[in-house]
Amino acid sequence: MMAVMLVVVSLRVYSQGSPQVVCAGDSAVSYTVSGTTGSSFIWTLEEGGIIAEEYGDSIVVNWGTEVGEYELSVQEVSQYGCYSEPKHLQVQVSAPSIELGEDTYICEGESFRLTPQGDYYSFLWHDGSSTPGFTTTEEGLITCTVSNEYGCLWTDDLYLEVKDLPEVDLGRDTSLCGEQTVYLNAGYEGINFNWSTGENSQEILVYQGQQEIWVEVEDEDGCKNRDTIMILKCDPGLFFKDIPTAITPGTIDGHNDTWEIKKLDAYPDAIVDIYDRWGRLIWRSAPGYPIPWDGRDMHNKLVPMDSYHFIILLNFGQDDRVIGSVTVIR
């Protein structure tokens, strides 16, 4: 808490009655008393401040910061050594009481509002605004100076920190086909994880099927962030768009001798049928396509160089077939 120092106040009228008001922290306040020529004066001050300078019938007082009512007294001593009755002045040291609280923080994206409680005459915030309350989303020192009905000022401040949100990135929207799965990781900065699936672990396993999945992550500061990912419906045609369109069985280089369908491992019950141009079935795989087609028919004879039609029966729910053609080149 910090007091605001005021200008010098000169008080030349010494009276008894209502307390004279000074502001806490006022310095160099002058007091003067009238007396008989040749007299000296004894000044006393009950706590509340110190007598900085004394000039016989005048003194200068530096008032402290403790709010309260204090008594300033003076006694005249004549040139003959006679003492007068002391005269007293009640001085009220005044200051508005304001407490903004301890330094604190908010999470990124939140706002922070201060509304000091008290009977204040005016407000002055660090940004020059003068409203009774102050709202901000920015990190920094917040300072407020208030005044009371006597024009006394008092200032308090606090530092507001803006905490970063936990980083949450579930990745791009994706599709899963067959028995494909994907692990979704909510990040490493959280202490609480709340998934739309009802799970509360950092990482979850997701299966195929169109769905929206989100997670909310809370860190140790109570800051929360979330992300959402769409698991799209599988399109078998798109999933198998990179199937090789030709094989060259029986060539010397030994490359591309079999028809490799790498993504078919997502469908362990899939069956691949190969047909010639007249629609006759010439080859059928075992479930799961364990042995890729090598350009031979079901009698283990090499088929002629030509284009052949295929049907992949995925045996996995709806839209479970892929149709196309593959060419045998010799």
N, C-alpha and C positions, 0 to 999 in steps of 0.2 A: 504494500500500500504506500502511496506517495502523496505528500501534502503539496499544495501549490502555494508558493510564497507570494505574499501580497506586498503592495507598496506601503511606505511608511505612513502611519496614521498619527496625526498630532492631536492630542486631546488636551485642551487648555482649560476645560471647565471641570473642576473637581466637585462632585456632588454625591450625596448619599440618597438612596432610593432604589429605583429599578436597576437591575444589573446592566452594566455596560457590556455589549457583545463584541467580542473579537473572534477572529477565525483561527482555528487550530493551525499552528505553524506560522502565524504572523510574527514577523521580526521587526525590531526597532519601532515599537509603539511608544510614543512619548506621553508622559503625564506631568502636569504642572500644578502646583498648589500656591495660593497666595498667603503671605504671612507678614508679620511685623518686621520692619527694617532691623537688620542686625541679628535676626533669628537664624538658627540652623534647624535642620529637619532630619528625622530618623524614619527611614522607609523600611517597611517589612512586607514580604510577599509570601503568602501561604501556598507553597508548592506551585504547580501549574506553569511555571516559567522561571526565568532568571532575570535579575536586575543587571543589565549589561553595562549601563553607565549611570552615574549619579552626579547631579550638579546642584546640590543644595535643594532648592525648591522644585527641581525637575529631575526626572529619571527616565531612562529608556529601558523597556522590558522586551525581552524576546520570549514570546509565548511558545510553549511546547505543543505537542500533538495530542495530549490527553484531553479529551472532551470532559467538561465539568464546570462547576462554579467555584471560583476562588476569590480570596479576599486580599486586596491591596490596602495597606494601612500606612498612615504617616502621622508623626507626632512632632509638634513644634517645640523647640527649646529656645527660650528667649536669651538675649545677651546677658541677662542676669542669672541664667541657669534655671529658670522656671519652666516646668513641663506642662504643656497643654493636654487636654483630653485627646486621645487618638481619634482620628477621623478614618472612616473605612469606605472603601469602594468595592462593591461586589462586581466581579468580572466573570461573565459567562464565556468560556471558550467553546466555540460551536464548530461543528463539522457534520455534514451529512454522512451517514453510514452507508457504504456500498460494498458489497461482496459479490464479485462475479464468480467466485468459486475457484477450484483447482484447475490447472492445465488439463485439457481433455482432448478427445479426438472424435472424428466421425469417419465413416467409410466413404470411399469415392462414390459420388452420385447422390449423397445425402446432403441435407442442409442443416445448419446449426443456428438456433435462435436464442438470444439472450434478452430477458425482460427483467431488469433489476426491480426488486420490490422495495418500495419506500416512498416517503412523501418528499419528492424532489421538485425543485422549481424549474430546473432545466437540465438537459442532457447534451453532451458533446462527445461523439465517438471519434475514433482515430481517423476515419475517412472523411470527417467534416460533417457528417449527418447529425441531426439533432432530434431524432424521433425517440420515443420512450423505449422502443425495442430495436434490436439489431439482428439481421439475418445474413448469413454468408454460407458459401460453399467452398471458400478458399482457405488454404492454410496460412497461418500467420499470427502475429500478436494482435489481440483485440484489446483496446483501451477505451475506457469510458470515464469521463469527468462529469460529475453532477454538482448542482448547487442547491442550497436551501434558501429559505425565505430571507436570510440575512446576507445572501450573496457569498456565503462561504463555499469553497470548492473542495472536492475530494476526488481522488482518482484511484481506480483499481484496474488490473489487467489480468489476462490469462492468455496462454498460447494454445491455439487450436491446430492440431495435426490432422491431416487427411490421409487415412490409411489406404493403400492399394487394395483392390479386390483380389481374391485368389484367382489364379489363372485357370480357366476351365475351357478345354477345347476337345470336343468329342470327334472332331474331324468332319470330313465332307459327308453329305448324304450318300448312301450306298445301297446296293441291292445284294441279297444273298440268295443263292439257288441251291436246291437240293439239301444236302446235309452240311452246307457251309455254315460256319459260325464266325463271329468276330468278338474280340474282347474290347470293351469300351472302358477307358481309364479316365477317371474324373480329375486326375492330377495329384500332386504330392504335397500341396500346401493346406489341405483341409484337415479338420478334426471331426467334422460331421458331414456325412454324405446322404442325401435324400434322393433316391431314384424314383422315376415315375412307375417303375416296376414293383416298388415296395421294398427293394433291397437297400442296404445301408453300408455296403462295402465300397472300397475305393474303386474296385474293378468288377465288372459284371460280364457274363457271357450271354451273347444274344444270338438267337436262331433266325432262320429265314421267316418271311411273312411280313406283309406291309404293316408298319407301325411307326408311331412317333415316340421317341424316347428322350427324356430330359433328365438332367441331374442338377440339384442345387447343392453347392459346396459352401460350408461355413468354416472360416479359419479361427485361429485362437483369439483373435480380436473381436469376433462376432460379426465380421464382415462376410457378406454372402454374395455369391455370383452363380450364374447358371448358364447352361448351354443345351441345345437341342439338336438331335440328329434324326433324320428320316431314314428308316429302313424301307426301301422301295420294293414293290412287287417284282418278283423275278420274271424276266422276259427270256425264255429259253433261246429264242432266235438270236437275241442280242448277246446272250451269254456265250453261245457257241459260234459267234460270227467269225472267229479265227480258225475254224477247223480247216486243216489242209485240204486243198482242192485237187491234189494229184499225188500219186505215188509212182515210184520207178522200181518195181521189184525185179530182182535178177540181174541188176546192172553190176558192172565190175567194181565200181567205187564203193559199193556196200552202203550207200547213203539213201535215205528215204525209201527203204525197202518195205516198210510197213506203214499202215495208216494210224498215226498216233493222235489220239484225242485226249489231250492232257486234262482238260477240265471235267472229263467224265467221271473222275474219281469222286465227285460230289454226289453221284447217283449210283450207289453200289448195286442197285437192282436193274440198272439199265440194260437193254438188249439192243444190239445193232443188227439190222437186216440190210443186205445188199441185193439189189435187183438189176437184171440186165435191161437193155433197151426195150425188150418185149414184155417186161413186167414179171419175169420169172425170178423167183427167189433163188439165188445162187450161193448165199452164205449167211449164216446167222451166228452171232456170238453167244457165249455163255453169259449169264447175268453178271453185270459189273464190267464187262469187256476186259477180261483178264489177259487175253491174248489178242493183240491188235491184228487186223486183217492184213494179210501179206500178198493179196492179189490171186489167191487160189479159191476154187469153188469148194463145195462141201465134199467133193471126191478127191480133194487135194491136188487138183490139176490147175495149172496156171490159166487164168482167163485171158482172152484176147485183149489187145490194146483197144480201149474204147472208153466211153463215159458210162458210169453206172450210177443208178439212183440209190439213195440210202434213206432209211427211216430209223431214227433213234427213238425207241420207246423208253422214256425215262422212268416210267412206273413210280411216279412221285406226284400224286395229286393231279390237279387240272392243268391243261395246257402242257401236257407231258410228252410231247413228241417234237422232234426236229427233223425236217425233211430237206434234202439237198442232193447234190451229185458230186462224184469224185471220179477222176480220170486215171486210168491205168496207162502208163507210158513205158514203152520198152525200147 
